[in-house]
Amino acid sequence: MLYLKNLEGGGWKSEWIDKYNQGKRGIFGICLFTDSLDEIKAGLMKRGLEIEGPERITFSMFFGLLKKSLPFRTVYVKPIPNSDLQIFFLQMDSEEKYEFTKKHFMKPNAQDVGVSSIYKAIVKKKFSNEEWVFIQKIFPQLIEEQGKRTVNMGDTHLHFVSTQDDLLTVDLHLKSEREEHKNRRIEIENVSLYLN
């Protein structure tokens, strides 16, 4: 989810910036970390998907005098049909650069509030056959079970659930280490956070 402080977006994806500046809010992308970005890109292209990348996020620093490229590459799949949601894959250049980036550029407050991980994400909407085919092309390993389709990534699961609502929503289930935050639900636009 984005919060933009200027119209240019500070390095965010231009389509997301345009949507934000047009007044749209909510989740525009789900990022999946990988160690095999080039292999994933080749597979996506082989399955006939339109992709962008690999590319790097670059932003201006020091009043626009310098540009900084972050130490990772991304591959974006076009949005799921009839939605604004894009799946994209990210590969860090190295573990050392990842730690440096986390410390100096990406400072999520998750640890401050005791959140250690997202262990489950559920994308919900009334999926059409066209949308299911599209999702299956992104994730050929999709498992169909009990009214949902699942991407099993070990400790994390990404579920797609068809509902009666045309509006896309995402439920994120977070592992919380702090008792005072457990069993809470927070709603932000089309995203619900469940702290467990």
FIKOLZA-1660 file (N, C-alpha, C; in steps of 0.1 Angstrom, whole numbers, plus 5000, padded with zeros to 4 digits):
% residues 196
   i   px   py   pz ch aa at
   1 5008 4988 5000  A  M  N
   1 5000 5000 5000  A  M CA
   1 5009 5012 5000  A  M  C
   2 5005 5022 4993  A  L  N
   2 5013 5034 4991  A  L CA
   2 5007 5046 4999  A  L  C
   3 5016 5054 5003  A  Y  N
   3 5013 5068 5008  A  Y CA
   3 5023 5077 5001  A  Y  C
   4 5018 5085 4992  A  L  N
   4 5028 5093 4984  A  L CA
   4 5028 5107 4990  A  L  C
   5 5040 5112 4991  A  K  N
   5 5042 5126 4996  A  K CA
   5 5043 5136 4985  A  K  C
   6 5045 5131 4973  A  N  N
   6 5046 5140 4961  A  N CA
   6 5040 5134 4949  A  N  C
   7 5037 5142 4939  A  L  N
   7 5030 5136 4927  A  L CA
   7 5038 5126 4919  A  L  C
   8 5052 5127 4920  A  E  N
   8 5060 5119 4912  A  E CA
   8 5062 5105 4919  A  E  C
   9 5058 5103 4931  A  G  N
   9 5058 5090 4938  A  G CA
   9 5071 5086 4944  A  G  C
  10 5082 5093 4942  A  G  N
  10 5095 5089 4948  A  G CA
  10 5100 5075 4945  A  G  C
  11 5098 5071 4932  A  G  N
  11 5104 5058 4928  A  G CA
  11 5094 5047 4927  A  G  C
  12 5081 5049 4931  A  W  N
  12 5071 5039 4929  A  W CA
  12 5067 5037 4915  A  W  C
  13 5061 5025 4912  A  K  N
  13 5057 5022 4899  A  K CA
  13 5048 5032 4893  A  K  C
  14 5050 5037 4881  A  S  N
  14 5043 5048 4875  A  S CA
  14 5028 5046 4875  A  S  C
  15 5023 5033 4871  A  E  N
  15 5009 5030 4871  A  E CA
  15 5003 5032 4885  A  E  C
  16 5010 5028 4895  A  W  N
  16 5005 5029 4909  A  W CA
  16 5003 5044 4912  A  W  C
  17 5013 5052 4908  A  I  N
  17 5013 5066 4911  A  I CA
  17 5001 5072 4905  A  I  C
  18 4999 5069 4892  A  D  N
  18 4987 5074 4885  A  D CA
  18 4974 5071 4892  A  D  C
  19 4973 5058 4895  A  K  N
  19 4960 5054 4902  A  K CA
  19 4959 5061 4915  A  K  C
  20 4970 5063 4923  A  Y  N
  20 4969 5070 4936  A  Y CA
  20 4965 5085 4933  A  Y  C
  21 4971 5091 4923  A  N  N
  21 4968 5105 4921  A  N CA
  21 4954 5107 4915  A  N  C
  22 4948 5096 4910  A  Q  N
  22 4934 5097 4905  A  Q CA
  22 4924 5094 4917  A  Q  C
  23 4930 5092 4929  A  G  N
  23 4921 5090 4940  A  G CA
  23 4919 5075 4944  A  G  C
  24 4925 5066 4937  A  K  N
  24 4923 5052 4941  A  K CA
  24 4932 5049 4953  A  K  C
  25 4927 5040 4962  A  R  N
  25 4934 5037 4974  A  R CA
  25 4934 5022 4975  A  R  C
  26 4942 5016 4984  A  G  N
  26 4942 5002 4987  A  G CA
  26 4954 4995 4981  A  G  C
  27 4954 4982 4980  A  I  N
  27 4965 4975 4976  A  I CA
  27 4966 4974 4961  A  I  C
  28 4978 4977 4955  A  F  N
  28 4980 4976 4941  A  F CA
  28 4989 4964 4937  A  F  C
  29 4997 4959 4947  A  G  N
  29 5006 4948 4943  A  G CA
  29 5009 4939 4955  A  G  C
  30 5012 4926 4952  A  I  N
  30 5016 4917 4961  A  I CA
  30 5030 4912 4957  A  I  C
  31 5040 4914 4966  A  C  N
  31 5054 4912 4963  A  C CA
  31 5058 4898 4968  A  C  C
  32 5064 4890 4960  A  L  N
  32 5069 4877 4964  A  L CA
  32 5084 4877 4962  A  L  C
  33 5092 4874 4973  A  F  N
  33 5106 4873 4973  A  F CA
  33 5110 4860 4966  A  F  C
  34 5121 4861 4958  A  T  N
  34 5126 4849 4952  A  T CA
  34 5141 4849 4951  A  T  C
  35 5147 4838 4948  A  D  N
  35 5161 4837 4945  A  D CA
  35 5164 4833 4931  A  D  C
  36 5153 4832 4923  A  S  N
  36 5154 4827 4909  A  S CA
  36 5145 4836 4900  A  S  C
  37 5148 4849 4900  A  L  N
  37 5140 4859 4892  A  L CA
  37 5141 4856 4877  A  L  C
  38 5152 4853 4872  A  D  N
  38 5154 4851 4858  A  D CA
  38 5146 4839 4853  A  D  C
  39 5146 4828 4861  A  E  N
  39 5139 4816 4858  A  E CA
  39 5124 4818 4859  A  E  C
  40 5119 4826 4869  A  I  N
  40 5105 4829 4870  A  I CA
  40 5101 4838 4858  A  I  C
  41 5109 4847 4854  A  K  N
  41 5106 4856 4842  A  K CA
  41 5104 4847 4830  A  K  C
  42 5114 4838 4828  A  A  N
  42 5113 4829 4816  A  A CA
  42 5100 4821 4816  A  A  C
  43 5096 4816 4828  A  G  N
  43 5084 4808 4829  A  G CA
  43 5072 4816 4826  A  G  C
  44 5071 4828 4831  A  L  N
  44 5060 4837 4829  A  L CA
  44 5058 4840 4814  A  L  C
  45 5069 4843 4808  A  M  N
  45 5069 4846 4793  A  M CA
  45 5065 4834 4785  A  M  C
  46 5070 4822 4789  A  K  N
  46 5067 4810 4782  A  K CA
  46 5052 4807 4783  A  K  C
  47 5046 4810 4794  A  R  N
  47 5031 4808 4796  A  R CA
  47 5023 4819 4790  A  R  C
  48 5029 4829 4783  A  G  N
  48 5022 4839 4775  A  G CA
  48 5018 4851 4783  A  G  C
  49 5024 4853 4794  A  L  N
  49 5020 4865 4802  A  L CA
  49 5028 4877 4799  A  L  C
  50 5022 4889 4799  A  E  N
  50 5029 4901 4797  A  E CA
  50 5035 4905 4810  A  E  C
  51 5048 4908 4809  A  I  N
  51 5056 4912 4821  A  I CA
  51 5064 4924 4818  A  I  C
  52 5068 4931 4829  A  E  N
  52 5077 4942 4829  A  E CA
  52 5089 4938 4837  A  E  C
  53 5101 4941 4832  A  G  N
  53 5113 4939 4840  A  G CA
  53 5121 4928 4834  A  G  C
  54 5132 4924 4841  A  P  N
  54 5136 4929 4854  A  P CA
  54 5139 4944 4854  A  P  C
  55 5135 4951 4865  A  E  N
  55 5138 4965 4866  A  E CA
  55 5142 4968 4881  A  E  C
  56 5148 4980 4883  A  R  N
  56 5151 4984 4896  A  R CA
  56 5144 4997 4900  A  R  C
  57 5141 4998 4912  A  I  N
  57 5134 5011 4917  A  I CA
  57 5145 5021 4919  A  I  C
  58 5143 5032 4913  A  T  N
  58 5153 5043 4914  A  T CA
  58 5145 5056 4919  A  T  C
  59 5152 5063 4928  A  F  N
  59 5145 5075 4933  A  F CA
  59 5156 5086 4935  A  F  C
  60 5151 5099 4935  A  S  N
  60 5160 5110 4937  A  S CA
  60 5163 5113 4952  A  S  C
  61 5175 5118 4954  A  M  N
  61 5179 5121 4968  A  M CA
  61 5185 5135 4968  A  M  C
  62 5186 5141 4979  A  F  N
  62 5193 5154 4981  A  F CA
  62 5188 5164 4971  A  F  C
  63 5174 5167 4972  A  F  N
  63 5168 5177 4964  A  F CA
  63 5169 5174 4949  A  F  C
  64 5169 5161 4945  A  G  N
  64 5170 5158 4931  A  G CA
  64 5184 5158 4925  A  G  C
  65 5194 5160 4933  A  L  N
  65 5208 5161 4928  A  L CA
  65 5214 5147 4925  A  L  C
  66 5209 5137 4933  A  L  N
  66 5215 5123 4931  A  L CA
  66 5203 5114 4929  A  L  C
  67 5206 5103 4923  A  K  N
  67 5197 5092 4921  A  K CA
  67 5202 5080 4928  A  K  C
  68 5193 5072 4934  A  K  N
  68 5197 5060 4941  A  K CA
  68 5189 5048 4936  A  K  C
  69 5196 5038 4932  A  S  N
  69 5189 5025 4928  A  S CA
  69 5190 5015 4939  A  S  C
  70 5178 5009 4943  A  L  N
  70 5178 5000 4953  A  L CA
  70 5184 4986 4949  A  L  C
  71 5190 4979 4958  A  P  N
  71 5197 4967 4954  A  P CA
  71 5189 4954 4952  A  P  C
  72 5178 4956 4944  A  F  N
  72 5170 4944 4940  A  F CA
  72 5164 4947 4926  A  F  C
  73 5160 4936 4920  A  R  N
  73 5154 4936 4907  A  R CA
  73 5139 4931 4909  A  R  C
  74 5130 4936 4901  A  T  N
  74 5117 4932 4901  A  T CA
  74 5111 4928 4887  A  T  C
  75 5102 4918 4887  A  V  N
  75 5095 4915 4875  A  V CA
  75 5080 4916 4879  A  V  C
  76 5073 4924 4871  A  Y  N
  76 5059 4927 4873  A  Y CA
  76 5050 4919 4863  A  Y  C
  77 5040 4913 4867  A  V  N
  77 5030 4907 4858  A  V CA
  77 5019 4918 4857  A  V  C
  78 5013 4919 4845  A  K  N
  78 5002 4928 4843  A  K CA
  78 4991 4925 4854  A  K  C
  79 4983 4935 4857  A  P  N
  79 4973 4933 4868  A  P CA
  79 4963 4921 4864  A  P  C
  80 4959 4915 4875  A  I  N
  80 4948 4904 4873  A  I CA
  80 4937 4911 4866  A  I  C
  81 4931 4905 4855  A  P  N
  81 4920 4911 4848  A  P CA
  81 4909 4916 4857  A  P  C
  82 4903 4927 4854  A  N  N
  82 4892 4933 4861  A  N CA
  82 4896 4937 4875  A  N  C
  83 4909 4940 4878  A  S  N
  83 4913 4945 4891  A  S CA
  83 4925 4954 4889  A  S  C
  84 4930 4960 4900  A  D  N
  84 4942 4968 4900  A  D CA
  84 4954 4961 4905  A  D  C
  85 4952 4948 4909  A  L  N
  85 4962 4941 4917  A  L CA
  85 4972 4934 4908  A  L  C
  86 4985 4937 4910  A  Q  N
  86 4996 4931 4903  A  Q CA
  86 5003 4922 4912  A  Q  C
  87 5008 4910 4907  A  I  N
  87 5017 4902 4914  A  I CA
  87 5031 4905 4908  A  I  C
  88 5040 4907 4917  A  F  N
  88 5054 4909 4912  A  F CA
  88 5064 4901 4921  A  F  C
  89 5075 4899 4915  A  F  N
  89 5086 4891 4921  A  F CA
  89 5098 4899 4923  A  F  C
  90 5105 4898 4934  A  L  N
  90 5116 4906 4938  A  L CA
  90 5128 4897 4942  A  L  C
  91 5140 4900 4936  A  Q  N
  91 5152 4893 4940  A  Q CA
  91 5162 4903 4945  A  Q  C
  92 5167 4901 4957  A  M  N
  92 5178 4910 4963  A  M CA
  92 5191 4907 4956  A  M  C
  93 5200 4917 4955  A  D  N
  93 5213 4914 4949  A  D CA
  93 5221 4905 4958  A  D  C
  94 5220 4907 4972  A  S  N
  94 5227 4899 4981  A  S CA
  94 5220 4901 4995  A  S  C
  95 5223 4892 5004  A  E  N
  95 5218 4893 5018  A  E CA
  95 5223 4905 5025  A  E  C
  96 5236 4909 5023  A  E  N
  96 5242 4920 5029  A  E CA
  96 5235 4933 5024  A  E  C
  97 5233 4934 5011  A  K  N
  97 5226 4946 5006  A  K CA
  97 5212 4947 5011  A  K  C
  98 5205 4936 5013  A  Y  N
  98 5192 4935 5018  A  Y CA
  98 5192 4941 5032  A  Y  C
  99 5201 4937 5041  A  E  N
  99 5201 4941 5055  A  E CA
  99 5204 4956 5055  A  E  C
 100 5213 4961 5046  A  F  N
 100 5216 4975 5046  A  F CA
 100 5204 4983 5041  A  F  C
 101 5197 4978 5031  A  T  N
 101 5185 4985 5026  A  T CA
 101 5174 4986 5037  A  T  C
 102 5172 4975 5044  A  K  N
 102 5162 4975 5055  A  K CA
 102 5166 4985 5066  A  K  C
 103 5178 4986 5069  A  K  N
 103 5183 4995 5079  A  K CA
 103 5182 5010 5075  A  K  C
 104 5185 5013 5063  A  H  N
 104 5186 5027 5059  A  H CA
 104 5175 5032 5050  A  H  C
 105 5169 5024 5043  A  F  N
 105 5159 5029 5033  A  F CA
 105 5145 5024 5036  A  F  C
 106 5143 5011 5038  A  M  N
 106 5130 5006 5041  A  M CA
 106 5129 5003 5056  A  M  C
 107 5121 5011 5062  A  K  N
 107 5120 5010 5077  A  K CA
 107 5106 5007 5081  A  K  C
 108 5102 4995 5078  A  P  N
 108 5088 4991 5083  A  P CA
 108 5087 4991 5098  A  P  C
 109 5076 4995 5103  A  N  N
 109 5074 4995 5118  A  N CA
 109 5069 4982 5123  A  N  C
 110 5069 4972 5115  A  A  N
 110 5064 4959 5119  A  A CA
 110 5070 4953 5132  A  A  C
 111 5084 4954 5132  A  Q  N
 111 5091 4949 5144  A  Q CA
 111 5087 4957 5157  A  Q  C
 112 5086 4970 5155  A  D  N
 112 5082 4979 5166  A  D CA
 112 5069 4975 5173  A  D  C
 113 5060 4970 5165  A  V  N
 113 5047 4966 5171  A  V CA
 113 5046 4951 5172  A  V  C
 114 5057 4944 5171  A  G  N
 114 5058 4929 5174  A  G CA
 114 5053 4920 5163  A  G  C
 115 5052 4925 5150  A  V  N
 115 5048 4916 5139  A  V CA
 115 5061 4910 5133  A  V  C
 116 5061 4897 5133  A  S  N
 116 5073 4890 5128  A  S CA
 116 5072 4885 5113  A  S  C
 117 5059 4883 5109  A  S  N
 117 5058 4878 5095  A  S CA
 117 5043 4878 5090  A  S  C
 118 5042 4877 5077  A  I  N
 118 5029 4875 5071  A  I CA
 118 5029 4860 5068  A  I  C
 119 5020 4853 5074  A  Y  N
 119 5020 4838 5071  A  Y CA
 119 5009 4834 5062  A  Y  C
 120 4999 4843 5059  A  K  N
 120 4989 4839 5050  A  K CA
 120 4983 4852 5044  A  K  C
 121 4981 4852 5030  A  A  N
 121 4974 4862 5023  A  A CA
 121 4963 4856 5015  A  A  C
 122 4951 4862 5016  A  I  N
 122 4939 4857 5009  A  I CA
 122 4934 4868 5000  A  I  C
 123 4934 4866 4987  A  V  N
 123 4929 4875 4977  A  V CA
 123 4915 4870 4974  A  V  C
 124 4905 4879 4976  A  K  N
 124 4891 4875 4974  A  K CA
 124 4884 4885 4965  A  K  C
 125 4876 4879 4956  A  K  N
 125 4867 4886 4947  A  K CA
 125 4859 4875 4940  A  K  C
 126 4850 4880 4932  A  K  N
 126 4842 4871 4923  A  K CA
 126 4851 4868 4910  A  K  C
 127 4859 4858 4911  A  F  N
 127 4868 4855 4900  A  F CA
 127 4861 4848 4888  A  F  C
 128 4863 4854 4876  A  S  N
 128 4858 4848 4864  A  S CA
 128 4867 4837 4859  A  S  C
 129 4862 4829 4849  A  N  N
 129 4871 4819 4843  A  N CA
 129 4884 4825 4837  A  N  C
 130 4882 4837 4831  A  E  N
 130 4894 4844 4825  A  E CA
 130 4904 4847 4836  A  E  C
 131 4899 4852 4848  A  E  N
 131 4908 4855 4859  A  E CA
 131 4915 4843 4865  A  E  C
 132 4907 4832 4866  A  W  N
 132 4913 4819 4871  A  W CA
 132 4924 4814 4861  A  W  C
 133 4922 4815 4848  A  V  N
 133 4932 4811 4839  A  V CA
 133 4945 4819 4840  A  V  C
 134 4943 4832 4842  A  F  N
 134 4954 4842 4843  A  F CA
 134 4962 4838 4856  A  F  C
 135 4955 4836 4867  A  I  N
 135 4962 4833 4880  A  I CA
 135 4969 4820 4879  A  I  C
 136 4963 4810 4872  A  Q  N
 136 4970 4797 4870  A  Q CA
 136 4982 4798 4861  A  Q  C
 137 4982 4808 4852  A  K  N
 137 4995 4810 4844  A  K CA
 137 5006 4816 4853  A  K  C
 138 5002 4825 4862  A  I  N
 138 5012 4830 4871  A  I CA
 138 5018 4819 4880  A  I  C
 139 5009 4811 4885  A  F  N
 139 5012 4801 4895  A  F CA
 139 5008 4787 4890  A  F  C
 140 5016 4781 4881  A  P  N
 140 5011 4767 4876  A  P CA
 140 5011 4757 4887  A  P  C
 141 5017 4760 4899  A  Q  N
 141 5017 4750 4910  A  Q CA
 141 5005 4752 4919  A  Q  C
 142 4995 4760 4915  A  L  N
 142 4983 4763 4922  A  L CA
 142 4976 4751 4926  A  L  C
 143 4972 4749 4939  A  I  N
 143 4965 4738 4944  A  I CA
 143 4951 4741 4947  A  I  C
 144 4942 4733 4941  A  E  N
 144 4928 4736 4944  A  E CA
 144 4923 4728 4956  A  E  C
 145 4918 4734 4966  A  E  N
 145 4913 4727 4978  A  E CA
 145 4902 4735 4985  A  E  C
 146 4892 4728 4989  A  Q  N
 146 4882 4734 4998  A  Q CA
 146 4877 4748 4994  A  Q  C
 147 4873 4750 4981  A  G  N
 147 4868 4762 4977  A  G CA
 147 4878 4774 4975  A  G  C
 148 4891 4770 4976  A  K  N
 148 4901 4781 4974  A  K CA
 148 4912 4775 4965  A  K  C
 149 4920 4783 4960  A  R  N
 149 4932 4779 4953  A  R CA
 149 4944 4785 4960  A  R  C
 150 4954 4777 4962  A  T  N
 150 4965 4780 4971  A  T CA
 150 4979 4779 4964  A  T  C
 151 4988 4789 4967  A  V  N
 151 5002 4788 4964  A  V CA
 151 5009 4785 4977  A  V  C
 152 5015 4773 4978  A  N  N
 152 5022 4770 4990  A  N CA
 152 5036 4773 4989  A  N  C
 153 5041 4783 4997  A  M  N
 153 5055 4788 4997  A  M CA
 153 5062 4784 5010  A  M  C
 154 5058 4773 5016  A  G  N
 154 5065 4768 5028  A  G CA
 154 5058 4774 5040  A  G  C
 155 5064 4784 5046  A  D  N
 155 5059 4791 5058  A  D CA
 155 5048 4800 5055  A  D  C
 156 5046 4804 5042  A  T  N
 156 5036 4814 5038  A  T CA
 156 5027 4808 5028  A  T  C
 157 5015 4811 5028  A  H  N
 157 5005 4806 5018  A  H CA
 157 4998 4818 5012  A  H  C
 158 4996 4818 4999  A  L  N
 158 4988 4828 4992  A  L CA
 158 4976 4821 4987  A  L  C
 159 4964 4825 4991  A  H  N
 159 4951 4819 4987  A  H CA
 159 4944 4828 4978  A  H  C
 160 4936 4822 4969  A  F  N
 160 4927 4830 4960  A  F CA
 160 4913 4823 4963  A  F  C
 161 4904 4831 4967  A  V  N
 161 4890 4826 4971  A  V CA
 161 4880 4834 4963  A  V  C
 162 4871 4827 4956  A  S  N
 162 4861 4833 4948  A  S CA
 162 4849 4836 4958  A  S  C
 163 4844 4849 4957  A  T  N
 163 4833 4853 4966  A  T CA
 163 4822 4858 4956  A  T  C
 164 4811 4864 4962  A  Q  N
 164 4801 4870 4954  A  Q CA
 164 4803 4885 4951  A  Q  C
 165 4814 4890 4956  A  D  N
 165 4817 4905 4955  A  D CA
 165 4826 4907 4944  A  D  C
 166 4823 4917 4935  A  D  N
 166 4832 4921 4924  A  D CA
 166 4844 4928 4929  A  D  C
 167 4843 4934 4941  A  L  N
 167 4854 4942 4946  A  L CA
 167 4865 4933 4952  A  L  C
 168 4877 4935 4947  A  L  N
 168 4888 4927 4952  A  L CA
 168 4892 4932 4966  A  L  C
 169 4894 4922 4975  A  T  N
 169 4899 4925 4989  A  T CA
 169 4910 4916 4992  A  T  C
 170 4919 4920 5001  A  V  N
 170 4930 4911 5006  A  V CA
 170 4930 4910 5021  A  V  C
 171 4930 4898 5026  A  D  N
 171 4932 4896 5040  A  D CA
 171 4947 4892 5043  A  D  C
 172 4954 4899 5051  A  L  N
 172 4967 4895 5055  A  L CA
 172 4967 4890 5069  A  L  C
 173 4972 4878 5072  A  H  N
 173 4973 4872 5085  A  H CA
 173 4987 4874 5090  A  H  C
 174 4989 4881 5101  A  L  N
 174 5002 4885 5106  A  L CA
 174 5005 4877 5119  A  L  C
 175 5017 4873 5120  A  K  N
 175 5022 4867 5132  A  K CA
 175 5027 4878 5142  A  K  C
 176 5020 4879 5153  A  S  N
 176 5023 4889 5163  A  S CA
 176 5029 4883 5175  A  S  C
 177 5040 4889 5180  A  E  N
 177 5047 4884 5191  A  E CA
 177 5043 4891 5204  A  E  C
 178 5035 4901 5203  A  R  N
 178 5030 4909 5215  A  R CA
 178 5016 4905 5218  A  R  C
 179 5013 4901 5230  A  E  N
 179 5000 4897 5234  A  E CA
 179 4990 4908 5232  A  E  C
 180 4993 4921 5235  A  E  N
 180 4984 4931 5234  A  E CA
 180 4979 4934 5220  A  E  C
 181 4986 4928 5210  A  H  N
 181 4982 4930 5196  A  H CA
 181 4975 4918 5190  A  H  C
 182 4975 4907 5197  A  K  N
 182 4970 4894 5192  A  K CA
 182 4954 4895 5191  A  K  C
 183 4949 4888 5182  A  N  N
 183 4934 4887 5180  A  N CA
 183 4928 4901 5176  A  N  C
 184 4936 4909 5169  A  R  N
 184 4931 4922 5164  A  R CA
 184 4929 4922 5149  A  R  C
 185 4919 4930 5145  A  R  N
 185 4917 4931 5131  A  R CA
 185 4917 4946 5128  A  R  C
 186 4925 4950 5117  A  I  N
 186 4926 4964 5113  A  I CA
 186 4922 4964 5098  A  I  C
 187 4914 4974 5095  A  E  N
 187 4910 4975 5081  A  E CA
 187 4916 4988 5075  A  E  C
 188 4922 4987 5063  A  I  N
 188 4928 4998 5056  A  I CA
 188 4923 4997 5042  A  I  C
 189 4914 5005 5037  A  E  N
 189 4909 5005 5024  A  E CA
 189 4904 4991 5021  A  E  C
 190 4909 4984 5011  A  N  N
 190 4905 4970 5007  A  N CA
 190 4913 4959 5013  A  N  C
 191 4921 4962 5024  A  V  N
 191 4929 4953 5030  A  V CA
 191 4925 4951 5045  A  V  C
 192 4924 4939 5050  A  S  N
 192 4922 4936 5064  A  S CA
 192 4934 4929 5069  A  S  C
 193 4939 4934 5080  A  L  N
 193 4951 4928 5087  A  L CA
 193 4945 4921 5099  A  L  C
 194 4949 4908 5101  A  Y  N
 194 4946 4900 5112  A  Y CA
 194 4958 4897 5120  A  Y  C
 195 4959 4901 5132  A  L  N
 195 4971 4898 5140  A  L CA
 195 4968 4886 5149  A  L  C
 196 4976 4876 5148  A  N  N
 196 4974 4864 5155  A  N CA
 196 4986 4860 5163  A  N  C
% end
